[in-house]
């Protein structure tokens, strides 16, 4: 099972005029009291239209109470791009144009696969989600949560269309690697070799293990 390039990062359209980024003070799981919601242009136009969703999981330094601390989520990654007005309002790939929701929860502390699954359940029940296009990404602690969620079971790995763990703080195990590989999950994993906070060895173990897993 090979690591495949994450199609969401092929960016060809930069129409930013209709972006909205809204703080929502609601709990999606016991470890989260708020999140940022990004809905694409046209979300409300057709009640039957479903949209893909990107779920961004922040790092440990961005943990908070979900209300007065929620701004910390804007420090990095996709929510930072949206906040700065540089996140594309649409992506064109293979002659098709796609628009994405982005949900960025704030967690009070380090969370596990159960909380990530709670977040997915909440989003599916509260938004017009294309359940075949749920994308999970995060950095540092969040990257580790992404690895741990997908690695927990083949069922969880099959629930997401692709993952992008960034400098993920997670211990790679044979069970996690096999669950991800057996789900044939699309992955783009990135990690700075000189990372002084989260060592790169685990990311390398994940990537090599998944690439070398038997078909």
HELIX and SHEET records of a PDB file:
HELIX    1   1 UNK A    7  UNK A    9  5                                   3    
HELIX    2   2 UNK A   60  UNK A   62  5                                   3    
HELIX    3   3 UNK A   70  UNK A   75  5                                   6    
HELIX    4   4 UNK A   77  UNK A   83  1                                   7    
HELIX    5   5 UNK A  113  UNK A  126  1                                  14    
HELIX    6   6 UNK A  141  UNK A  152  1                                  12    
HELIX    7   7 UNK A  154  UNK A  159  1                                   6    
HELIX    8   8 UNK A  174  UNK A  182  1                                   9    
HELIX    9   9 UNK A  201  UNK A  212  1                                  12    
SHEET    1   A 7 UNK A  21  UNK A  24  0                                        
SHEET    2   A 7 UNK A  32  UNK A  38 -1                                        
SHEET    3   A 7 UNK A 100  UNK A 107 -1                                        
SHEET    4   A 7 UNK A  51  UNK A  57  1                                        
SHEET    5   A 7 UNK A 129  UNK A 139  1                                        
SHEET    6   A 7 UNK A 162  UNK A 166  1                                        
SHEET    7   A 7 UNK A 186  UNK A 187  1                                        
SHEET    1   B 2 UNK A  91  UNK A  93  0                                        
SHEET    2   B 2 UNK A  96  UNK A  98 -1                                        
END                                                                             
